[in-house]
Amino acid sequence: MSEATTYETLVNILRDELTIDPARVHPDASLIGELGFDSVAFAIGLVSIEEKLGVTLEQEALIVCKTVRDVVELIETTRARAGASAE
């Protein structure tokens, strides 16, 4: 899955699971400031990301993400590590 596809899927998760208007979402959007994330949003996001993208993220790693781009990079990094350890 490409980074662009990961980003698109993440935007869909934010729209469908957290009712965030996709027009407000951009790579540098602040999760807490611009998108209004709180602890519940992080928890819902974590579960949805794992279900829809098939990666297992550490909650601590997701919580330190500041922007949408950070979340995409975390997903891609986690996916790459999982692929490397499977080899």
C-alpha positions in Angstrom: 0.0 0.0 0.0 1.4 3.4 -0.9 1.7 6.4 1.4 -1.0 8.1 -0.7 -3.4 5.2 -0.2 -2.6 5.2 3.5 -3.4 8.9 3.6 -6.7 8.4 1.8 -7.7 5.6 4.0 -6.8 7.6 7.1 -9.0 10.5 5.8 -11.9 8.1 5.4 -11.4 6.8 8.9 -11.4 10.3 10.3 -14.6 11.0 8.3 -16.5 7.8 9.1 -15.4 7.0 12.6 -14.7 10.4 14.1 -17.1 12.5 11.9 -14.3 14.9 10.9 -15.0 16.9 7.8 -12.5 15.7 5.2 -12.2 19.3 4.0 -10.4 20.1 7.3 -7.9 17.3 6.9 -4.6 17.9 5.3 -1.1 16.4 5.9 0.0 19.2 8.3 -3.4 19.4 10.2 -2.8 19.3 13.9 -4.6 16.4 15.4 -5.4 18.2 18.7 -5.6 21.8 17.6 -7.3 21.7 14.2 -9.1 18.3 14.3 -10.1 18.3 17.9 -8.6 15.0 18.9 -8.9 13.9 22.5 -8.1 10.7 24.3 -11.3 9.1 23.0 -10.6 10.1 19.4 -7.1 8.6 19.7 -8.5 5.3 21.0 -11.2 5.1 18.3 -8.6 6.1 15.7 -6.2 3.4 16.9 -8.8 0.6 16.6 -10.0 1.8 13.2 -6.5 2.1 11.8 -5.7 -1.4 13.0 -8.9 -2.8 11.5 -8.9 -1.0 8.2 -5.1 -0.9 7.5 -4.1 -4.2 9.1 -1.3 -2.8 11.2 -0.9 -3.0 15.0 0.2 0.4 16.4 1.5 1.1 19.9 -0.9 3.5 21.6 2.1 5.5 23.0 3.4 6.0 19.5 0.1 7.2 18.2 -0.5 9.6 21.1 2.8 11.5 20.3 1.8 12.1 16.7 1.1 15.8 16.2 -0.2 15.9 12.6 -2.0 13.7 10.1 1.4 13.3 8.3 2.9 11.9 11.5 0.2 9.3 11.7 0.7 8.3 8.1 4.4 8.0 8.7 3.8 5.9 11.8 1.6 3.5 9.9 4.1 3.2 7.0 7.0 2.7 9.4 5.1 0.1 11.4 4.1 -1.7 8.2 7.7 -1.7 7.0 9.0 -3.1 10.3 6.3 -5.9 10.2 7.3 -6.8 6.6 11.0 -6.9 7.6 10.4 -9.1 10.6 8.2 -11.5 8.5 11.1 -12.1 6.2 
